[in-house]
Amino acid sequence: MNVEQLIEEIEVYIDNCKTTGVLGGGSMIKVNREELMAMLEELRDQLPRELNESKQILATRESIIADARAKGEQIVADAAKEAGVLIDDNEIVNLANMRAQEIVDNANAEADEIMSNARETAKTLQKGALEYTQSMMGGMEYLYSSMIEQEKKYFDAVIAKLKEDHGQILENKHEIDLQLGHSSSRSARSKEDFIA
């Protein structure tokens, strides 16, 4: 699977995630962190592989040129063999060299085009993948920040309620102590007594 296919897979995954229905007017989604991180890790692994493939394409330039030179030399040899004494050796060599140079020029032009296309493709893939990953990380950062804020508010409310209930319990206990004519020290029970 190449980088473009991985990006499409992540897009499909995100489209299939359920919206929270609370944050951002339903624009926020619930994601399986392990699944998403696995896809992003595969994307991170794939980028260097495709860049290496582009480098290999660039490396073939010398091979193409060498092959063209070999073909040119073979043309020289074939021309000399076929012409024999009918054509001057210098003329054969000149014609063969011209043909060889033409092949080399074509090979250079083809190699330059391959190199240019490979560089542009690598840049486009890398930029697109990085921008998409950055966008995903930004969304996840906002999602987690919102979740943390909501949980903090919830637990703050729970603690406030517990403190309120605890104060009411102390007040009720004190009133009962007064009605029984006991001091608070006499009626106090240890935590161990309460657990027992």
Backbone as ProteinMPNN parsed JSONL, in Angstrom:
{"seq_chain_A": "MNVEQLIEEIEVYIDNCKTTGVLGGGSMIKVNREELMAMLEELRDQLPRELNESKQILATRESIIADARAKGEQIVADAAKEAGVLIDDNEIVNLANMRAQEIVDNANAEADEIMSNARETAKTLQKGALEYTQSMMGGMEYLYSSMIEQEKKYFDAVIAKLKEDHGQILENKHEIDLQLGHSSSRSARSKEDFIA", "coords_chain_A": {"N_chain_A": [[0.849, -1.188, 0.0], [0.648, 2.158, -0.967], [1.615, 5.626, -0.165], [-0.474, 7.398, -0.905], [-2.677, 5.652, -0.945], [-2.734, 4.918, 1.737], [-3.349, 7.379, 2.939], [-5.928, 7.747, 1.87], [-7.161, 5.571, 3.11], [-7.066, 6.362, 5.806], [-8.711, 8.611, 5.644], [-11.167, 7.387, 4.972], [-11.513, 5.874, 7.278], [-11.828, 7.916, 9.2], [-14.169, 9.118, 8.22], [-15.945, 7.093, 8.819], [-16.024, 7.053, 11.544], [-17.838, 7.569, 14.599], [-19.711, 10.497, 15.351], [-19.346, 12.744, 18.133], [-21.482, 14.258, 18.884], [-21.697, 16.265, 20.719], [-19.487, 18.041, 21.173], [-18.36, 20.814, 19.258], [-20.673, 21.026, 17.666], [-21.288, 18.501, 16.692], [-19.233, 18.001, 14.973], [-16.982, 16.866, 15.966], [-15.315, 13.71, 16.495], [-15.359, 10.292, 17.653], [-12.527, 8.341, 18.102], [-10.677, 5.324, 17.656], [-7.885, 5.111, 19.363], [-5.639, 3.376, 19.176], [-5.999, 2.122, 16.667], [-5.911, 4.334, 14.918], [-3.329, 5.37, 15.464], [-1.819, 3.21, 14.612], [-2.293, 3.256, 11.854], [-1.16, 5.744, 11.23], [1.471, 5.225, 11.931], [2.132, 3.311, 10.031], [1.944, 4.928, 7.793], [4.049, 6.691, 8.34], [6.165, 4.887, 8.13], [5.984, 4.221, 5.443], [6.562, 6.523, 3.964], [9.486, 7.018, 3.881], [10.111, 4.761, 2.35], [8.9, 5.199, -0.164], [10.235, 7.501, -0.881], [12.798, 6.473, -1.112], [12.389, 4.817, -3.301], [12.019, 6.743, -5.241], [14.558, 7.855, -5.249], [15.954, 5.677, -6.257], [14.971, 5.631, -8.84], [16.098, 7.964, -9.783], [18.72, 7.191, -9.678], [18.963, 5.502, -11.81], [19.649, 7.002, -13.944], [22.393, 7.218, -14.655], [22.773, 4.612, -15.461], [21.113, 4.468, -17.701], [22.385, 6.275, -19.397], [24.897, 5.009, -19.69], [24.088, 2.692, -20.971], [23.182, 3.793, -23.362], [25.588, 4.752, -24.422], [26.895, 2.341, -24.823], [25.276, 1.226, -26.79], [25.757, 3.05, -28.812], [28.487, 2.551, -29.324], [28.241, -0.03, -30.267], [26.834, 0.444, -32.608], [28.775, 1.76, -34.082], [30.602, -0.326, -34.412], [29.026, -2.183, -35.867], [28.421, -0.713, -38.152], [30.937, -0.359, -39.292], [31.572, -2.979, -39.848], [29.583, -3.748, -41.709], [29.973, -1.897, -43.79], [32.54, -2.277, -44.673], [35.171, -1.876, -46.942], [33.964, -0.039, -48.498], [33.226, 2.411, -47.506], [34.838, 5.185, -46.148], [36.819, 4.799, -43.248], [36.933, 6.876, -41.353], [34.64, 8.322, -41.967], [32.648, 6.46, -41.316], [33.079, 6.231, -38.588], [32.548, 8.86, -37.8], [29.8, 9.122, -38.507], [28.72, 7.118, -36.902], [29.421, 8.078, -34.396], [27.913, 10.402, -34.327], [25.354, 9.294, -34.295], [25.513, 7.899, -31.907], [25.86, 10.012, -30.116], [23.416, 11.241, -30.396], [21.745, 9.308, -29.287], [22.722, 9.34, -26.684], [22.083, 11.983, -25.948], [19.294, 11.882, -26.068], [18.876, 9.993, -24.077], [19.869, 11.39, -21.878], [18.016, 13.496, -21.766], [15.688, 12.068, -21.236], [16.369, 10.925, -18.785], [16.684, 13.251, -17.244], [14.065, 14.185, -17.236], [12.764, 12.089, -15.887], [14.049, 12.327, -13.434], [13.239, 14.903, -12.629], [10.442, 14.575, -12.473], [10.309, 12.593, -10.509], [11.372, 13.926, -8.312], [9.476, 15.973, -7.938], [7.2, 14.428, -7.455], [7.968, 13.129, -5.085], [8.264, 15.348, -3.366], [5.625, 16.331, -3.366], [4.196, 14.145, -2.296], [5.402, 13.911, 0.222], [4.899, 16.451, 1.378], [2.085, 16.502, 1.316], [1.455, 14.29, 2.958], [2.617, 15.092, 5.387], [1.189, 17.468, 5.935], [-1.393, 16.436, 6.182], [-1.066, 14.692, 8.339], [-0.333, 16.554, 10.295], [-2.719, 18.004, 10.469], [-4.432, 16.017, 11.435], [-3.231, 15.51, 13.93], [-3.652, 17.994, 15.127], [-6.453, 18.013, 15.347], [-6.807, 15.839, 17.094], [-5.447, 16.821, 19.317], [-7.113, 18.967, 20.089], [-9.447, 17.528, 20.647], [-8.654, 15.897, 22.84], [-7.941, 17.89, 24.679], [-10.432, 19.088, 25.116], [-11.822, 16.934, 26.225], [-10.367, 16.523, 28.588], [-10.888, 18.936, 29.917], [-13.666, 18.77, 30.259], [-13.86, 16.464, 31.893], [-12.477, 17.382, 34.125], [-14.181, 19.436, 35.043], [-16.372, 17.861, 35.715], [-15.376, 16.17, 37.795], [-14.617, 18.128, 39.625], [-17.132, 19.073, 40.32], [-18.189, 16.781, 41.515], [-16.487, 16.491, 43.758], [-17.077, 18.873, 45.112], [-19.75, 18.366, 45.774], [-19.44, 16.137, 47.449], [-18.013, 17.342, 49.573], [-19.97, 19.104, 50.467], [-21.981, 17.307, 51.319], [-20.523, 16.016, 53.32], [-20.16, 18.1, 55.17], [-22.831, 18.476, 55.928], [-23.336, 16.054, 57.156], [-21.595, 16.217, 59.386], [-22.79, 18.349, 60.717], [-25.342, 17.293, 61.308], [-24.593, 15.173, 62.955], [-23.49, 16.539, 65.1], [-25.764, 17.828, 66.148], [-27.25, 15.61, 66.989], [-25.545, 14.632, 68.966], [-25.788, 16.707, 70.812], [-28.484, 16.445, 71.527], [-28.452, 13.963, 72.741], [-26.958, 14.542, 74.879], [-24.3, 14.168, 74.937], [-20.828, 14.776, 74.71], [-18.923, 15.831, 71.876], [-16.537, 14.514, 71.845], [-16.99, 12.22, 73.293], [-18.804, 10.815, 71.752], [-17.549, 10.399, 69.441], [-16.42, 8.323, 66.814], [-13.887, 6.15, 65.801], [-12.26, 5.729, 62.576], [-11.651, 3.082, 62.216], [-13.44, 1.829, 63.959], [-15.827, 2.451, 62.671], [-15.534, 1.116, 60.215], [-15.405, -1.503, 61.159]], "CA_chain_A": [[0.0, 0.0, 0.0], [1.481, 3.359, -1.034], [1.234, 6.733, 0.716], [-1.787, 7.909, -1.285], [-3.68, 4.692, -0.494], [-2.803, 5.022, 3.2], [-4.093, 8.605, 3.264], [-7.327, 7.469, 1.563], [-7.664, 4.658, 4.146], [-7.283, 7.157, 7.018], [-9.886, 9.437, 5.393], [-12.345, 6.514, 5.075], [-11.646, 5.533, 8.699], [-12.369, 9.083, 9.894], [-15.553, 9.281, 7.788], [-16.755, 6.042, 9.428], [-16.052, 7.224, 13.002], [-19.071, 8.18, 15.098], [-19.551, 11.845, 15.903], [-19.651, 12.811, 19.566], [-22.79, 14.872, 19.034], [-21.683, 17.266, 21.794], [-18.474, 19.061, 20.906], [-18.256, 21.363, 17.904], [-21.894, 20.845, 16.874], [-21.275, 17.188, 16.044], [-18.106, 17.875, 14.047], [-15.947, 16.061, 16.621], [-15.559, 12.282, 16.339], [-14.693, 9.367, 18.568], [-11.603, 7.504, 17.349], [-9.922, 4.301, 18.371], [-6.523, 5.666, 19.343], [-4.68, 2.366, 18.716], [-6.156, 1.93, 15.218], [-5.426, 5.526, 14.223], [-1.878, 5.453, 15.617], [-1.246, 2.16, 13.764], [-2.32, 3.737, 10.47], [-0.178, 6.829, 11.113], [2.804, 4.599, 11.989], [2.35, 2.715, 8.715], [2.195, 6.059, 6.899], [5.408, 7.161, 8.637], [7.1, 3.892, 7.583], [5.871, 4.178, 3.989], [7.169, 7.722, 3.357], [10.888, 6.786, 3.489], [10.176, 3.735, 1.316], [8.593, 5.809, -1.455], [11.331, 8.42, -1.191], [13.907, 5.637, -1.572], [12.068, 4.389, -4.665], [12.286, 7.897, -6.102], [16.019, 7.953, -5.375], [16.389, 4.605, -7.149], [14.653, 6.07, -10.203], [17.123, 8.945, -10.148], [19.997, 6.499, -9.823], [18.995, 4.805, -13.093], [20.1, 7.933, -14.985], [23.722, 6.809, -15.118], [22.626, 3.335, -16.158], [20.539, 4.763, -19.03], [23.444, 6.899, -20.201], [25.893, 3.986, -20.001], [23.492, 1.805, -21.968], [23.174, 4.522, -24.63], [26.956, 4.757, -24.941], [27.191, 0.988, -25.306], [24.571, 1.075, -28.065], [26.492, 3.847, -29.795], [29.705, 1.822, -29.697], [27.843, -1.179, -31.08], [26.494, 0.981, -33.939], [30.054, 1.998, -34.76], [31.163, -1.62, -34.815], [28.182, -2.769, -36.904], [28.561, 0.079, -39.377], [32.243, -0.661, -39.877], [31.534, -4.351, -40.361], [28.747, -3.813, -42.9], [30.501, -1.063, -44.864], [33.817, -2.808, -45.154], [36.07, -0.899, -47.553], [33.211, 0.84, -49.357], [33.139, 3.735, -46.906], [36.026, 5.564, -45.399], [36.71, 4.509, -41.811], [36.643, 8.114, -40.627], [33.231, 8.671, -42.185], [31.86, 5.516, -40.518], [33.226, 6.609, -37.176], [31.831, 10.125, -37.589], [28.361, 8.86, -38.536], [28.38, 6.331, -35.713], [29.535, 8.954, -33.233], [26.751, 11.281, -34.35], [24.199, 8.497, -33.844], [25.724, 7.608, -30.481], [25.615, 11.246, -29.377], [21.966, 11.44, -30.417], [21.174, 8.379, -28.294], [23.115, 9.849, -25.362], [21.294, 13.191, -25.686], [17.926, 11.441, -25.76], [18.909, 9.329, -22.767], [20.019, 12.457, -20.873], [16.741, 14.21, -21.653], [14.746, 11.163, -20.557], [16.788, 10.81, -17.381], [16.38, 14.517, -16.579], [12.613, 14.244, -17.036], [12.455, 11.133, -14.818], [14.55, 12.903, -12.185], [12.379, 16.026, -12.266], [9.141, 14.034, -12.058], [10.479, 11.87, -9.248], [11.544, 14.916, -7.238], [8.196, 16.631, -7.707], [6.305, 13.456, -6.823], [8.417, 12.925, -3.701], [7.926, 16.546, -2.595], [4.173, 16.397, -3.216], [3.78, 13.102, -1.362], [5.887, 14.229, 1.561], [4.167, 17.609, 1.885], [0.694, 16.113, 1.557], [1.386, 13.408, 4.124], [2.924, 15.871, 6.598], [0.078, 18.373, 6.203], [-2.526, 15.643, 6.651], [-0.737, 14.221, 9.687], [-0.409, 17.721, 11.182], [-4.131, 18.295, 10.66], [-4.958, 14.973, 12.312], [-2.708, 15.741, 15.285], [-4.34, 19.17, 15.656], [-7.794, 17.588, 15.743], [-6.698, 14.993, 18.279], [-5.065, 17.694, 20.434], [-8.316, 19.678, 20.516], [-10.359, 16.544, 21.232], [-8.171, 15.508, 24.167], [-8.044, 19.059, 25.563], [-11.843, 19.243, 25.473], [-12.182, 15.83, 27.124], [-9.742, 16.795, 29.887], [-11.622, 20.044, 30.533], [-14.975, 18.266, 30.683], [-13.664, 15.56, 33.03], [-12.088, 18.209, 35.279], [-15.393, 20.076, 35.554], [-17.21, 16.825, 36.325], [-14.804, 15.753, 39.074], [-14.717, 19.27, 40.535], [-18.516, 19.099, 40.81], [-18.339, 15.635, 42.421], [-15.777, 16.813, 45.006], [-17.854, 19.91, 45.793], [-20.928, 17.706, 46.335], [-18.986, 15.321, 48.581], [-17.705, 18.25, 50.673], [-21.259, 19.607, 50.982], [-22.597, 16.204, 52.067], [-19.716, 15.788, 54.516], [-20.501, 19.165, 56.108], [-24.172, 18.211, 56.449], [-23.212, 14.917, 58.08], [-20.997, 16.734, 60.622], [-23.79, 19.181, 61.378], [-26.356, 16.374, 61.858], [-23.957, 14.42, 64.043], [-23.352, 17.455, 66.236], [-27.093, 18.016, 66.712], [-27.603, 14.374, 67.701], [-24.725, 14.621, 70.176], [-26.376, 17.65, 71.748], [-29.74, 15.875, 72.011], [-28.127, 12.84, 73.621], [-26.23, 15.065, 76.016], [-22.914, 13.696, 74.868], [-19.866, 15.668, 74.051], [-18.475, 15.269, 70.593], [-15.395, 13.609, 72.044], [-17.489, 10.926, 73.77], [-19.549, 10.089, 70.712], [-16.751, 10.242, 68.221], [-15.985, 6.954, 66.501], [-12.726, 6.108, 64.91], [-12.501, 5.14, 61.249], [-11.569, 1.624, 62.364], [-14.72, 1.388, 64.543], [-16.868, 2.569, 61.648], [-15.325, 0.018, 59.243], [-15.784, -2.744, 61.829]], "C_chain_A": [[0.891, 1.246, 0.0], [0.905, 4.469, -0.163], [-0.167, 7.242, 0.389], [-2.896, 6.975, -0.807], [-3.846, 4.741, 1.019], [-3.606, 6.25, 3.626], [-5.585, 8.401, 2.997], [-7.943, 6.563, 2.635], [-7.956, 5.419, 5.443], [-8.526, 8.03, 6.845], [-11.17, 8.617, 5.527], [-12.604, 6.162, 6.536], [-12.301, 6.682, 9.47], [-13.836, 9.296, 9.523], [-16.477, 8.284, 8.485], [-16.813, 6.146, 10.951], [-17.348, 7.929, 13.414], [-18.771, 9.58, 15.633], [-19.95, 11.833, 17.373], [-21.029, 13.405, 19.803], [-22.843, 15.946, 20.104], [-20.736, 18.396, 21.446], [-18.545, 19.524, 19.46], [-19.48, 21.123, 17.058], [-21.911, 19.528, 16.135], [-20.125, 16.998, 15.085], [-16.968, 17.066, 14.647], [-16.33, 14.593, 16.513], [-14.87, 11.506, 17.443], [-13.801, 8.449, 17.739], [-11.015, 6.453, 18.26], [-8.452, 4.681, 18.251], [-5.522, 4.657, 18.776], [-4.759, 2.165, 17.204], [-5.583, 3.112, 14.458], [-3.912, 5.626, 14.3], [-1.185, 4.392, 14.754], [-1.204, 2.605, 12.305], [-1.297, 4.85, 10.253], [1.242, 6.278, 11.145], [3.143, 3.96, 10.647], [2.642, 3.796, 7.68], [3.615, 6.575, 7.081], [6.461, 6.201, 8.067], [7.135, 3.932, 6.062], [6.567, 5.355, 3.318], [8.629, 7.496, 2.96], [11.013, 5.763, 2.366], [9.915, 4.341, -0.061], [9.668, 6.814, -1.853], [12.542, 7.646, -1.698], [13.663, 5.152, -2.999], [12.336, 5.528, -5.647], [13.787, 8.064, -6.318], [16.555, 6.873, -6.316], [16.108, 4.966, -8.608], [15.708, 7.058, -10.681], [18.456, 8.25, -10.42], [20.107, 5.779, -11.168], [19.518, 5.697, -14.227], [21.446, 7.504, -15.552], [23.655, 5.511, -15.906], [22.086, 3.55, -17.576], [21.61, 5.348, -19.945], [24.491, 5.87, -20.62], [25.38, 3.038, -21.073], [23.477, 2.478, -23.334], [24.567, 4.55, -25.257], [27.331, 3.393, -25.515], [26.518, 0.741, -26.658], [25.284, 1.841, -29.176], [27.754, 3.135, -30.266], [29.378, 0.618, -30.568], [27.474, -0.742, -32.498], [27.764, 1.222, -34.745], [30.62, 0.686, -35.285], [30.369, -2.242, -35.95], [28.341, -2.039, -38.236], [29.871, -0.24, -40.066], [32.242, -2.046, -40.51], [30.752, -4.434, -41.667], [29.359, -3.045, -44.072], [31.786, -1.625, -45.472], [34.687, -1.708, -45.713], [35.315, 0.124, -48.402], [33.149, 2.271, -48.82], [34.397, 3.974, -46.091], [35.811, 5.333, -43.909], [36.347, 5.757, -41.008], [35.171, 8.507, -40.762], [32.315, 7.764, -41.366], [31.882, 5.92, -39.046], [32.448, 7.881, -36.876], [30.314, 9.917, -37.549], [27.914, 8.1, -37.285], [28.429, 7.193, -34.456], [28.345, 9.914, -33.146], [25.517, 10.549, -33.825], [24.304, 8.199, -32.346], [25.43, 8.839, -29.636], [24.118, 11.541, -29.292], [21.286, 10.559, -29.37], [21.478, 8.876, -26.877], [22.283, 11.077, -24.986], [19.856, 12.832, -25.313], [17.854, 10.797, -24.377], [19.032, 10.363, -21.65], [18.702, 13.202, -20.648], [15.713, 13.361, -20.909], [15.082, 11.041, -19.076], [16.468, 12.082, -16.609], [14.887, 14.635, -16.28], [12.188, 13.305, -15.908], [12.862, 11.71, -13.466], [13.638, 14.026, -11.701], [11.027, 15.545, -11.756], [9.235, 13.343, -10.711], [10.616, 12.845, -8.087], [10.218, 15.589, -6.899], [7.213, 15.697, -7.002], [6.671, 13.258, -5.364], [8.048, 14.124, -2.832], [6.43, 16.617, -2.324], [3.678, 15.387, -2.197], [4.175, 13.45, 0.066], [5.098, 15.388, 2.174], [2.73, 17.246, 2.224], [0.551, 15.253, 2.804], [1.635, 14.176, 5.414], [1.777, 16.814, 6.96], [-1.123, 17.618, 6.76], [-2.291, 15.166, 8.077], [-0.825, 15.362, 10.691], [-1.862, 18.071, 11.487], [-4.775, 17.29, 11.615], [-4.509, 15.195, 13.75], [-3.38, 16.955, 15.93], [-5.739, 18.82, 16.13], [-7.773, 16.754, 17.012], [-6.327, 15.824, 19.516], [-6.293, 18.427, 20.979], [-9.283, 18.732, 21.217], [-9.936, 16.189, 22.653], [-8.25, 16.684, 25.151], [-9.478, 19.25, 26.036], [-12.277, 18.169, 26.461], [-11.613, 16.069, 28.519], [-10.509, 17.882, 30.625], [-12.978, 19.58, 31.055], [-14.851, 17.368, 31.911], [-13.295, 16.341, 34.281], [-13.31, 18.877, 35.895], [-16.268, 19.066, 36.281], [-16.68, 16.452, 37.708], [-14.792, 16.9, 40.084], [-16.118, 19.334, 41.149], [-18.748, 17.96, 41.806], [-17.694, 15.945, 43.773], [-16.545, 17.872, 45.798], [-19.081, 19.31, 46.465], [-20.55, 16.864, 47.545], [-18.672, 16.195, 49.792], [-18.992, 18.785, 51.311], [-21.944, 18.546, 51.831], [-21.845, 15.945, 53.37], [-20.016, 16.844, 55.579], [-21.859, 18.941, 56.74], [-24.141, 17.075, 57.462], [-22.637, 15.381, 59.422], [-22.01, 17.553, 61.421], [-24.857, 18.315, 62.048], [-25.811, 15.612, 63.054], [-23.849, 15.288, 65.298], [-24.703, 17.668, 66.93], [-27.536, 16.799, 67.515], [-26.823, 14.27, 69.004], [-25.324, 15.542, 71.241], [-27.666, 17.093, 72.363], [-29.502, 14.714, 72.974], [-27.391, 13.308, 74.871], [-24.806, 14.579, 76.067], [-22.041, 14.791, 74.289], [-19.424, 15.024, 72.754], [-17.345, 14.292, 70.774], [-15.87, 12.245, 72.506], [-18.157, 10.132, 72.663], [-18.73, 9.835, 69.461], [-16.335, 8.79, 68.043], [-14.79, 7.029, 65.556], [-13.104, 5.506, 63.576], [-12.504, 3.63, 61.33], [-12.864, 1.073, 62.949], [-15.825, 1.409, 63.501], [-16.781, 1.422, 60.627], [-15.754, -1.305, 59.851], [-17.3, -2.868, 61.91]], "O_chain_A": [[1.775, 1.385, 0.846], [-0.129, 4.304, 0.485], [-0.963, 7.491, 1.294], [-3.931, 7.432, -0.322], [-4.959, 4.621, 1.531], [-4.429, 6.186, 4.54], [-6.42, 8.828, 3.794], [-9.095, 6.751, 3.027], [-8.962, 5.162, 6.104], [-9.311, 8.181, 7.781], [-12.147, 9.079, 6.117], [-13.749, 6.15, 6.989], [-13.201, 6.467, 10.281], [-14.657, 9.614, 10.383], [-17.648, 8.579, 8.72], [-17.567, 5.41, 11.589], [-17.879, 8.766, 12.684], [-17.744, 9.822, 16.267], [-20.775, 11.027, 17.804], [-21.677, 13.098, 20.803], [-23.913, 16.49, 20.377], [-21.125, 19.563, 21.425], [-18.762, 18.723, 18.55], [-19.361, 21.021, 15.837], [-22.492, 19.438, 15.054], [-20.027, 15.954, 14.44], [-16.079, 16.621, 13.921], [-17.512, 14.256, 16.447], [-13.933, 11.986, 18.081], [-14.267, 7.841, 16.775], [-10.871, 6.654, 19.465], [-7.855, 4.586, 17.179], [-4.652, 5.027, 17.987], [-3.734, 2.052, 16.532], [-4.86, 2.937, 13.477], [-3.268, 5.938, 13.299], [-0.099, 4.632, 14.225], [-0.221, 2.371, 11.602], [-0.641, 4.896, 9.213], [2.125, 6.802, 10.465], [4.276, 4.046, 10.175], [3.481, 3.611, 6.798], [4.307, 6.864, 6.105], [7.508, 6.631, 7.585], [8.181, 3.706, 5.454], [7.107, 5.209, 2.222], [8.989, 7.756, 1.812], [11.905, 5.869, 1.524], [10.626, 4.035, -1.019], [9.976, 6.958, -3.036], [13.236, 8.102, -2.606], [14.588, 5.081, -3.809], [12.824, 5.299, -6.754], [14.235, 8.372, -7.423], [17.491, 7.115, -7.079], [16.897, 4.651, -9.498], [16.156, 7.004, -11.826], [19.222, 8.672, -11.287], [21.212, 5.477, -11.62], [19.796, 5.218, -15.326], [21.625, 7.431, -16.767], [24.377, 5.324, -16.886], [22.533, 2.908, -18.527], [21.728, 4.968, -21.11], [24.923, 5.857, -21.772], [26.121, 2.628, -21.966], [23.727, 1.83, -24.35], [24.713, 4.393, -26.469], [27.994, 3.298, -26.548], [27.103, 0.13, -27.553], [25.405, 1.37, -30.307], [28.057, 3.117, -31.459], [30.125, 0.28, -31.486], [27.755, -1.447, -33.467], [27.821, 0.925, -35.938], [31.055, 0.589, -36.432], [30.951, -2.772, -36.896], [28.388, -2.656, -39.3], [29.915, -0.377, -41.288], [32.834, -2.26, -41.568], [31.178, -5.094, -42.615], [29.275, -3.489, -45.217], [32.054, -1.447, -46.66], [34.924, -0.705, -45.04], [35.919, 1.039, -48.961], [33.032, 3.225, -49.59], [34.929, 3.075, -45.44], [34.745, 5.638, -43.374], [35.537, 5.688, -40.084], [34.543, 8.961, -39.806], [31.329, 8.225, -40.791], [30.857, 5.946, -38.366], [31.779, 7.986, -35.848], [29.626, 10.455, -36.681], [26.876, 8.398, -36.694], [27.591, 7.059, -33.565], [27.836, 10.204, -32.063], [24.744, 11.086, -33.031], [23.312, 8.243, -31.619], [24.826, 8.734, -28.569], [23.616, 12.018, -28.275], [20.378, 10.996, -28.663], [20.622, 8.842, -25.993], [21.83, 11.2, -23.848], [19.279, 13.39, -24.381], [16.914, 11.018, -23.615], [18.39, 10.241, -20.607], [18.32, 13.5, -19.516], [14.967, 13.861, -20.067], [14.195, 11.052, -18.223], [16.033, 12.019, -15.459], [14.49, 15.116, -15.22], [11.358, 13.665, -15.073], [12.128, 11.602, -12.483], [13.303, 14.1, -10.519], [10.523, 16.032, -10.745], [8.35, 13.487, -9.867], [10.054, 12.629, -7.014], [9.876, 15.757, -5.728], [6.495, 16.1, -6.087], [5.795, 13.221, -4.499], [7.579, 13.959, -1.705], [6.005, 16.922, -1.21], [2.854, 15.706, -1.341], [3.384, 13.302, 0.998], [4.68, 15.326, 3.331], [2.214, 17.624, 3.276], [-0.357, 15.457, 3.61], [0.958, 13.95, 6.417], [1.425, 16.953, 8.132], [-1.789, 18.085, 7.683], [-3.188, 15.222, 8.918], [-1.325, 15.18, 11.801], [-2.201, 18.397, 12.625], [-5.559, 17.661, 12.489], [-5.308, 15.084, 14.68], [-3.649, 16.954, 17.132], [-6.169, 19.273, 17.191], [-8.609, 16.931, 17.897], [-6.82, 15.571, 20.615], [-6.488, 18.498, 22.192], [-9.867, 19.076, 22.244], [-10.762, 16.18, 23.566], [-8.587, 16.494, 26.32], [-9.719, 19.537, 27.208], [-13.005, 18.447, 27.415], [-12.296, 15.845, 29.517], [-10.755, 17.765, 31.825], [-13.389, 19.949, 32.155], [-15.632, 17.486, 32.856], [-13.745, 16.008, 35.377], [-13.468, 18.889, 37.116], [-16.836, 19.366, 37.33], [-17.437, 16.419, 38.678], [-14.942, 16.662, 41.282], [-16.275, 19.613, 42.338], [-19.42, 18.146, 42.82], [-18.292, 15.688, 44.817], [-16.65, 17.776, 47.021], [-19.425, 19.685, 47.586], [-21.256, 16.873, 48.554], [-19.02, 15.838, 50.918], [-19.091, 18.903, 52.532], [-22.429, 18.834, 52.925], [-22.46, 15.685, 54.404], [-20.115, 16.519, 56.762], [-22.042, 19.179, 57.934], [-24.822, 17.118, 58.486], [-23.132, 14.984, 60.477], [-22.075, 17.456, 62.647], [-25.235, 18.554, 63.195], [-26.507, 15.434, 64.053], [-24.088, 14.823, 66.412], [-24.775, 17.687, 68.159], [-28.125, 16.935, 68.587], [-27.371, 13.866, 70.03], [-25.362, 15.197, 72.422], [-27.912, 17.247, 73.56], [-30.271, 14.513, 73.914], [-27.223, 12.539, 75.817], [-24.178, 14.58, 77.125], [-22.481, 15.614, 73.486], [-19.545, 13.813, 72.571], [-17.183, 13.358, 69.989], [-15.261, 11.227, 72.176], [-18.08, 8.903, 72.644], [-19.167, 9.143, 68.541], [-15.949, 8.117, 68.999], [-14.722, 7.862, 64.652], [-14.14, 4.852, 63.45], [-13.253, 2.963, 60.617], [-13.349, 0.021, 62.533], [-16.658, 0.504, 63.447], [-17.791, 0.841, 60.23], [-16.377, -2.133, 59.186], [-17.811, -3.852, 62.444]]}, "name": "protein", "num_of_chains": 1, "seq": "MNVEQLIEEIEVYIDNCKTTGVLGGGSMIKVNREELMAMLEELRDQLPRELNESKQILATRESIIADARAKGEQIVADAAKEAGVLIDDNEIVNLANMRAQEIVDNANAEADEIMSNARETAKTLQKGALEYTQSMMGGMEYLYSSMIEQEKKYFDAVIAKLKEDHGQILENKHEIDLQLGHSSSRSARSKEDFIA"}
